[in-house]
Amino acid sequence: MKIYNKILILFMIGFVLSCSESFLELTPQQSVSDLEALENLEDLNSSITGVYDEISGSNYYGRYMLMIPDVMADDVKQNSQANRIVPYAEHIVEKSDPDAASLWTGMYRAINATNNIINSDVAVAATAVADKDHIIGEAYALRAQIYFDMVRMFAQHYTYTSDASHLGVPLILNFDPINKPERNTVKAVYDQVISDMTMAISLMKSNSRSGNSNTLSSASTKALLSRVYLYKEDWPNAETLATEVLGSGFSLVPNNNYFSLWTTDNSSESIFEISMTEADNVGGNGIAGLYSRNGYGDYLPSNDVVSLYDPADTRLSTFKEDSSLAGEFAPFRVDKYPDFNGFDNVKVIRLAEIYLIRAEARAEIGTNIQGAQQDLDMVHQRALPSAPNTSVTGEALKEAIFLERRLELCFEGQRLWDLMRNKMDVVRIQCTAAICLIPYASDTVLLPIPQVETDANSNITQNPGY
């Protein structure tokens, strides 16, 4: 049994969105606008549980938050029979795309719920103040993570312009039923994300409310914030936060037990993961369903990435051989999500990434090259104990870290963002799809602002190319 049981909160997720109305123009009946709805600690607890439930859906972390960026990059290839998110794999998405609309809607629905918690005025006994603060801290952290996800999906990366002044997404921090917001800049969104996560860390306890990695704590929020700083290229803060997380008691799963990362919930390496229970009933609509031969089997690992592993690398255990595959596909299927029923928790961030964040930050700062090498070796030698210690420096070290991120984090929704922030093209080798080269900064790596939103909100600007 998962310790984290999802609760259906009718007053939080009963939003009926009309096709004639902006997703951001929420009426009181469609959103949690009445702050009197939250009256006590139990209400806050139920409400924050509803936010976790919202982000676990198949249109968010339950499937597409990881799948969409991966199919747009080069580690994943579509099966010839694929009929889900194919426009993303082929970079031919239209502004009326229903998956982009569902993602946008779900994200703002969850943001609205976190706003309700953050802006509530719940009085509790002195003995419960720390518990109340922790829940409010979770709301800040979740709002920040959702905005970070949105700005990656719907906007170019932070350093696309020198001052991050290009368009991001609208920041909605308070309920306003007549609001028709413009898009804030990417810088403004990142500033809000950092502010929210910093506030969350100050409010939360070091251990999660649920006692495991299914809910957030100050330690897991520091991990998420270290990633934000990495994407922003704020190397000193990325290094500092990563170092704090590495001292928080997490540990890498050993080499001989690596595959247990993907079959065990709340492993020693997991910092934050999305709980997926039988009650969620995701089934074939989860990530596993799109990768598994027993499901839709729409997507397969490309030869591009499989060919990069040393034959003795334990991470090859996350590829399941399938003799029925031939030709342009590697003869494997992705097995990081082995439970076809979708009961495997979805890893959002884990310790191996924190080592690589600190390695990259140190390599970029340039004053602790040995430390960067050692962090890289922690991940690489866990996977391949026979590998020699890293000795390269300069650009060669940065390239080694970049490669290690690809090997360690493939199929976890990271590859496209790594290419974008390094200003690199998507190059598909042995490509049979319609598009084999997607140039850096292509408009097609951005999701469209949903057409129903742009039709209803004259102040919002559509992404180029749509």
C-alpha positions in Angstrom: 0.0 0.0 0.0 1.3 3.4 -0.8 1.4 5.7 2.3 0.0 8.4 0.1 -3.8 7.9 -0.7 -5.2 10.3 -3.2 -8.4 12.1 -2.2 -10.9 13.5 -4.6 -11.6 17.1 -3.5 -14.7 18.2 -5.2 -14.4 21.8 -4.3 -10.9 21.8 -5.8 -11.1 19.9 -9.0 -14.7 20.4 -10.1 -13.8 22.9 -12.7 -16.0 22.9 -15.8 -14.2 24.8 -18.5 -16.3 26.2 -21.3 -14.9 26.3 -24.8 -16.0 29.9 -25.0 -14.0 31.0 -22.0 -10.4 31.5 -21.1 -8.7 28.9 -18.9 -7.3 31.8 -16.9 -10.7 33.6 -16.6 -12.0 31.3 -13.8 -15.4 32.0 -12.3 -15.9 31.4 -8.5 -17.9 28.3 -9.3 -15.1 26.9 -11.5 -12.3 27.5 -9.2 -11.4 27.6 -5.5 -12.0 31.3 -5.1 -13.8 31.3 -1.7 -11.0 31.4 0.9 -13.6 30.4 3.6 -13.6 26.9 2.0 -10.4 26.3 4.0 -11.2 26.6 7.6 -8.9 24.3 9.5 -5.8 22.1 9.3 -7.7 19.2 8.0 -9.0 21.3 5.1 -5.5 22.4 4.3 -4.3 18.8 4.4 -7.1 17.6 2.1 -6.5 20.5 -0.3 -2.8 20.0 -0.7 -3.5 16.3 -1.3 -5.8 17.3 -4.1 -3.0 19.3 -5.7 -0.7 16.2 -5.7 -3.6 14.3 -7.2 -4.1 16.8 -10.0 -0.4 16.7 -11.1 -0.4 12.9 -11.1 -2.9 12.7 -14.0 -2.0 11.2 -17.4 -2.0 14.7 -19.0 0.7 15.8 -16.6 3.3 13.8 -14.6 1.3 10.6 -15.1 2.4 10.6 -18.8 2.9 13.7 -20.9 5.1 15.9 -18.8 7.9 13.3 -19.5 6.7 11.8 -22.8 6.2 15.0 -24.8 9.7 16.5 -24.4 11.2 13.0 -24.9 9.5 12.3 -28.2 10.5 15.7 -29.5 14.2 14.9 -28.9 16.5 12.1 -30.0 16.4 9.3 -27.5 12.9 8.1 -28.4 11.5 6.9 -31.7 7.9 6.3 -32.6 6.7 2.9 -33.7 5.2 2.8 -37.1 1.8 2.1 -35.5 2.0 5.0 -33.1 -1.1 7.2 -32.8 -0.5 9.1 -29.6 1.3 12.5 -29.5 2.7 11.7 -32.9 2.5 15.4 -33.9 5.1 16.1 -31.2 7.4 13.3 -32.4 7.1 14.7 -35.9 7.2 18.4 -34.9 3.9 19.2 -36.6 1.7 20.3 -33.7 -1.2 22.6 -34.3 -2.6 25.3 -32.1 -5.7 23.3 -31.5 -3.8 20.3 -30.1 -5.8 18.8 -27.3 -2.8 17.5 -25.3 -1.3 21.0 -25.1 -4.7 22.3 -24.0 -5.1 19.6 -21.4 -1.7 20.2 -20.0 -2.3 24.0 -19.8 -5.6 23.5 -18.2 -4.4 21.1 -15.6 -1.4 23.2 -14.7 -3.5 26.3 -14.1 -6.1 24.3 -12.2 -3.4 23.1 -9.8 -1.9 26.6 -9.6 -5.3 27.9 -8.6 -5.6 25.3 -5.9 -2.1 26.2 -4.5 -3.1 29.9 -4.6 -6.1 29.1 -2.4 -3.9 27.4 0.2 -1.2 30.2 0.1 -3.8 33.0 0.4 -5.9 31.3 3.0 -6.2 32.5 6.6 -6.5 29.4 8.7 -6.1 29.7 12.5 -4.7 26.7 14.3 -3.5 25.9 17.8 0.1 26.8 18.6 1.0 23.1 18.6 -0.2 22.8 15.0 1.6 25.9 13.5 4.5 23.9 12.2 2.2 21.5 10.5 0.2 24.4 8.9 3.4 26.1 7.8 4.7 22.9 6.2 1.5 22.5 4.1 1.6 26.1 3.0 5.3 25.5 2.2 4.3 22.6 0.0 1.8 24.8 -1.8 4.5 27.4 -2.5 6.9 24.6 -3.8 4.2 23.0 -5.9 3.2 26.3 -7.5 6.8 27.0 -8.3 7.4 23.5 -9.8 4.3 23.9 -11.9 5.4 27.3 -13.2 8.8 25.9 -13.9 7.2 23.0 -15.9 5.0 25.5 -17.8 7.8 27.8 -18.7 9.8 24.9 -20.1 6.9 23.6 -22.1 5.5 26.8 -23.5 8.6 29.1 -23.8 12.2 29.1 -25.0 14.9 28.3 -22.4 16.2 31.0 -20.0 19.3 32.1 -21.9 17.5 32.2 -25.3 17.7 36.0 -24.9 20.6 37.7 -22.9 18.2 39.0 -20.3 15.5 36.3 -20.4 13.0 39.0 -21.6 11.3 36.7 -24.1 7.7 35.6 -23.4 7.0 33.0 -20.7 3.6 32.2 -19.3 1.1 34.3 -17.3 1.7 34.5 -13.5 -1.5 34.1 -11.6 -1.0 34.5 -7.9 -4.5 35.6 -6.8 -8.0 34.9 -7.8 -9.5 37.4 -10.2 -12.6 36.3 -12.1 -12.2 39.1 -14.8 -8.5 38.8 -15.3 -7.3 38.4 -18.9 -3.5 38.3 -18.3 -0.6 38.9 -20.6 2.3 36.5 -20.7 5.1 37.4 -18.2 8.7 37.2 -19.3 10.7 34.1 -18.7 12.8 36.1 -16.2 9.7 37.1 -14.3 8.6 33.4 -14.2 12.0 32.2 -13.0 12.1 35.0 -10.4 8.7 33.8 -9.1 9.7 30.2 -9.1 12.9 31.0 -7.1 10.9 33.2 -4.7 8.3 30.5 -4.1 10.8 27.7 -3.6 12.8 29.9 -1.2 9.7 30.7 0.8 8.8 27.0 0.8 12.2 26.0 2.2 11.8 28.5 5.0 8.3 27.1 5.9 8.8 23.3 5.6 10.4 20.7 7.8 13.4 18.8 6.5 11.3 15.6 6.3 8.2 15.3 4.2 4.8 15.3 5.7 4.1 11.8 4.5 7.4 10.4 5.7 8.5 9.5 2.1 9.3 11.1 -1.2 5.7 11.3 -2.3 5.3 14.7 -0.8 7.7 17.6 -0.6 10.0 18.7 2.2 12.6 21.5 2.5 15.3 19.0 1.3 13.4 17.9 -1.8 12.5 21.5 -2.6 16.2 22.4 -2.4 16.8 19.7 -5.0 14.2 21.1 -7.3 15.6 24.6 -6.8 19.1 23.4 -7.7 17.7 22.3 -11.0 16.1 25.7 -11.6 19.4 27.4 -10.9 21.2 25.1 -13.3 18.8 25.9 -16.1 19.2 29.6 -15.3 23.0 29.1 -15.4 23.4 30.5 -11.8 26.2 28.1 -11.2 27.1 29.1 -7.6 23.6 28.7 -6.3 23.2 25.4 -8.2 26.3 24.1 -6.5 25.3 25.4 -3.1 21.8 23.9 -3.2 23.1 20.6 -4.6 25.7 20.3 -1.8 23.0 20.8 0.8 20.8 18.1 -0.7 23.8 15.7 -0.9 24.2 16.1 2.8 20.5 15.4 3.5 20.7 11.6 4.0 19.8 10.3 0.5 22.1 7.6 -1.0 22.5 6.1 -4.5 21.1 2.7 -5.0 24.1 0.3 -5.5 25.2 -1.1 -8.8 23.9 -4.6 -8.2 20.5 -3.3 -7.3 20.1 -0.5 -9.9 16.9 -1.9 -11.6 15.1 -1.7 -8.2 15.1 2.1 -8.7 12.3 1.5 -11.2 10.4 -1.2 -9.3 10.6 0.2 -5.8 8.7 3.3 -4.6 10.6 5.7 -2.3 14.1 4.2 -2.7 17.0 5.7 -0.9 17.8 7.6 -4.1 14.4 9.1 -4.7 14.1 12.7 -3.7 10.6 13.5 -5.1 8.3 11.2 -7.0 4.7 11.2 -7.9 2.6 8.6 -6.2 0.6 6.4 -8.6 -1.9 4.1 -6.8 -4.5 1.6 -7.8 -7.1 4.3 -7.1 -5.6 6.4 -9.9 -6.5 3.6 -12.4 -4.1 5.0 -15.0 -3.6 1.6 -16.7 -2.4 1.8 -20.2 -2.8 5.6 -20.2 0.4 5.9 -18.1 3.9 6.2 -19.3 4.4 2.4 -19.3 1.5 2.0 -21.7 3.2 4.1 -24.3 6.5 2.1 -24.0 5.3 -1.4 -23.2 4.7 -4.2 -25.7 1.7 -5.1 -23.6 0.3 -1.6 -24.0 0.2 0.7 -26.9 4.0 0.3 -27.5 4.0 3.6 -29.4 7.6 4.6 -28.5 10.9 2.8 -28.5 14.5 3.7 -27.4 16.5 4.9 -30.4 19.7 3.3 -31.5 21.1 6.8 -31.0 21.1 6.4 -27.3 21.4 2.6 -26.8 24.6 2.5 -28.8 26.3 4.9 -26.3 26.4 2.4 -23.4 29.3 0.2 -22.4 28.1 -3.4 -22.6 28.8 -3.8 -18.9 26.8 -0.7 -17.9 24.2 -1.7 -15.4 21.8 0.9 -16.8 21.3 -1.4 -19.8 19.0 -3.3 -17.4 16.4 -0.6 -18.1 16.2 -1.7 -21.7 14.1 -4.8 -22.3 15.0 -6.9 -25.4 12.3 -7.5 -27.9 13.2 -9.8 -30.7 10.2 -8.7 -32.8 11.8 -5.3 -33.3 14.1 -4.8 -36.3 15.4 -2.3 -38.8 15.6 1.2 -37.6 14.8 0.5 -34.0 17.1 -0.7 -31.3 15.9 -4.3 -30.4 14.8 -3.0 -27.0 11.9 -1.4 -25.2 12.1 1.1 -22.4 11.7 -0.6 -19.1 12.1 2.3 -16.6 8.3 2.0 -16.1 7.9 -1.8 -15.9 4.4 -2.0 -14.3 2.0 -1.9 -17.2 -0.8 -1.0 -14.8 0.9 2.3 -14.1 1.5 1.7 -10.4 5.1 2.6 -10.5 5.7 6.0 -9.0 7.0 8.6 -11.4 10.4 10.0 -10.5 10.6 13.7 -10.7 14.1 14.2 -9.2 16.6 11.7 -7.7 20.0 11.8 -6.2 22.0 10.9 -9.3 20.8 14.1 -11.0 21.9 16.1 -8.0 25.5 14.8 -8.4 25.4 15.7 -12.0 24.0 19.2 -11.3 26.8 19.9 -8.9 29.4 18.4 -11.3 28.2 20.7 -14.1 28.1 23.7 -11.8 31.6 23.1 -10.6 32.9 22.5 -14.1 31.4 25.8 -15.2 32.7 27.7 -12.2 36.1 26.2 -12.8 37.6 26.4 -9.2 36.9 22.9 -8.1 37.6 20.7 -11.1 38.5 17.7 -8.9 35.1 18.0 -7.2 33.3 18.0 -10.5 35.3 14.9 -11.6 34.4 13.1 -8.4 30.7 14.0 -8.7 30.7 12.7 -12.3 32.4 9.5 -11.1 29.8 8.9 -8.4 27.2 8.4 -11.1 29.3 6.9 -13.8 31.2 4.4 -11.6 27.9 3.4 -9.9 26.7 2.3 -13.3 30.1 0.9 -14.5 32.4 0.1 -11.5 35.3 -0.8 -13.8 35.4 2.7 -15.3 38.6 4.7 -14.5 38.5 7.9 -12.6 37.7 10.9 -14.7 40.8 12.9 -15.6 39.6 15.2 -18.4 39.2 19.0 -17.7 37.8 22.0 -19.5 35.4 21.5 -22.4 36.1 17.7 -22.4 34.8 17.5 -18.8 31.7 19.5 -19.6 31.0 17.1 -22.6 31.5 14.1 -20.3 28.9 15.5 -17.8 26.5 16.2 -20.7 26.9 12.7 -21.9 26.4 11.2 -18.5 23.2 13.1 -18.1 21.9 11.5 -21.3 22.9 8.0 -20.2 21.6 8.4 -16.6 18.4 10.4 -17.2 17.1 9.2 -20.5 13.3 8.6 -20.7 12.8 10.9 -17.6 11.8 13.9 -19.6 15.2 15.7 -19.5 16.9 15.3 -22.8 15.1 18.1 -24.8 15.7 20.6 -22.0 19.4 19.7 -21.9 19.7 20.3 -25.6 17.9 23.6 -25.5 19.8 25.1 -22.6 23.1 24.0 -24.3 21.8 25.6 -27.5 22.2 22.4 -29.5 20.2 21.0 -32.4 18.2 17.8 -32.1 20.0 15.4 -34.4 18.3 12.0 -35.0 20.7 9.4 -36.3 19.4 6.6 -38.5 16.3 8.6 -38.7 13.2 7.5 -40.6 10.8 10.1 -39.2 9.7 13.1 -41.1 12.1 15.3 -39.3 15.7 14.2 -38.6 17.2 17.6 -37.7 15.4 20.1 -35.5 17.6 23.2 -35.3 18.3 24.9 -32.0 15.6 27.4 -31.0 13.1 26.0 -33.5 9.6 27.1 -32.9 8.4 23.5 -33.0 10.0 22.7 -29.6 7.4 25.0 -28.0 3.9 23.9 -27.2 1.1 26.2 -28.6 -0.8 28.4 -26.2 -4.2 26.6 -26.5 -6.4 28.1 -29.2 -9.4 28.3 -26.8 -7.2 30.5 -24.6 -6.1 32.9 -27.3 -9.6 33.1 -28.7 -11.0 34.2 -25.3 -8.1 36.3 -24.1 -7.1 39.1 -26.4 -4.1 40.0 -24.2 -2.3 36.7 -24.6 0.3 36.2 -27.4 0.5 32.9 -29.3 3.9 31.3 -29.7 5.5 31.8 -33.1 4.8 29.2 -35.8 1.2 28.7 -34.7 
